[in-house]
Amino acid sequence: MLKLRDISGKKLVKVFESFGFAVVKQKGSHIKMTRFFGASTQTLVIPNHISIAKGTLKEIYDQAQIFISEKELKDIFYS
């Protein structure tokens, strides 16, 4: 059974930047990332924590799957 990795907010920002997302603003410890894909705007919010809680990480993974294929994300999020 696959387990979620322990990932920091800083690492997730770098991962999503590699998929074309850019940081548009930060308020407190939350980073808003956006990419423009055709006529649509795709947005993710990443907490800038040293270690993101497993439940939060799973929600980010589920939300990112709307924009990025599971195959590309699985190796990053799961071990």
N, C-alpha and C positions, 0 to 999 in steps of 0.2 A: 504494500500500500504506500502511495506517495504521501510525503509530508511537506507542509509548507516550509520554505526556508526562512531563516531569520534575516530580513532585509531592512536596510536603513532607507529613510526617505531620500537621502542624497543619492544612493545607488539607483533607486527607482527613477529619479529625475533623469539621470544619465541614460538609463535604459529607454525611457520614453522619448528622450531627445534623439536617440538613434532611430526611432520610428517616425521622426518628423515632427514631434511635438515641441513646442517652445514655451518657456516660462513667460507668462503674461503679467502675473502679479503675485505678490505674497502678502498675506495679512496674518500676522502672528506666526504661528508655526505651520500654516497651511499654504501650499504652493499650488497655484492654478496654472495648468498647462493646456495649451490649445494647439490644434493643427487644422488647417483648412484643406478639405478634401473635396474637390469639385465645388459644388454649390453649398456644401454643408460645412458646419463648424463642429469639430469634435473636441470635447473638453473633459479633462480629468483633474481631480483635486487630490494632491498627495500631502499627507502630513509629514513635516520635516522633523521626524523623530529618529533617534539613534536606532531604535528597534520598533518596527511597526507591529501592533497587536495582530495576532493571527486572524481574528474575525475581520478586522479592517483590511488586512492584506487580501483576504479572500474576496471581499467586496470590491476592492480595486481590480483584482484579477477578473472578476465577473464583468465589471463595467468595461474594462479594457478589451475583453473579448468581443464586444460590440464592434470595435474598430479594428482589431488586430486578431489574426487567426490563433486558435488555441495551440496549434503546432509551434508557432513562434514564441508564445508566452510560457508554455508549460515548463521548459527547461530553466527558465529564469526564476519562476515562482516555486517550483517543486523539486525535491531531491529524491 
